[in-house]
Amino acid sequence: MLSGNDAFLFAGVVIAVLGLVFAMFSEKGTYRKIGFIGNGLIILVTIIIPFIVTTFFWNTP
């Protein structure tokens, strides 16, 4: 990612989204909670926080 190649970041986000989908359809238990928390944190850090920062705090040219 530091070299400007975002393919690894994109692949990680796609895998995290698939993990959330699989966690939704899994049986109730510990692994479901771990899937939601872990994949949710990845989505939060890679998509939601950068979106909020660039939209509300970093909007000056």
C-alpha positions in Angstrom: 0.0 0.0 0.0 2.9 2.4 0.7 4.1 2.0 -2.9 0.8 3.1 -4.3 -0.5 -0.4 -5.2 -4.0 -0.7 -3.6 -4.7 -4.2 -4.9 -3.9 -5.7 -1.5 -6.2 -3.3 0.3 -9.0 -4.0 -2.2 -8.6 -7.7 -1.8 -8.7 -7.4 2.0 -11.9 -5.4 1.9 -13.6 -7.9 -0.4 -12.5 -10.8 1.8 -13.8 -8.9 4.9 -17.2 -8.3 3.2 -17.4 -12.0 2.3 -16.5 -12.8 5.9 -19.4 -10.6 7.2 -21.8 -12.3 4.8 -20.7 -15.7 5.9 -21.0 -14.7 9.5 -24.6 -13.6 8.9 -25.6 -17.0 7.7 -23.6 -19.1 10.2 -25.0 -20.7 13.3 -25.1 -18.7 16.5 -22.0 -19.1 18.6 -18.5 -17.9 19.3 -17.2 -18.1 15.8 -20.1 -16.0 14.6 -19.2 -13.3 17.1 -15.6 -13.4 16.2 -16.4 -13.2 12.5 -18.6 -10.1 13.0 -16.1 -8.3 15.3 -13.0 -9.1 13.2 -14.5 -8.4 9.8 -16.4 -5.4 11.1 -13.2 -3.9 12.5 -11.5 -4.3 9.1 -14.4 -2.7 7.3 -14.4 0.1 9.9 -10.7 0.9 9.6 -10.5 0.6 5.8 -13.8 2.1 4.6 -15.9 3.9 7.2 -13.2 5.9 9.1 -11.4 7.1 5.9 -14.8 8.1 4.4 -15.8 10.1 7.5 -12.3 11.8 7.7 -12.2 12.8 4.0 -15.9 13.9 4.0 -16.0 16.0 7.2 -12.5 16.9 8.3 -10.3 17.0 5.3 -12.5 18.9 2.9 -10.3 22.0 2.2 -8.4 22.1 -1.0 
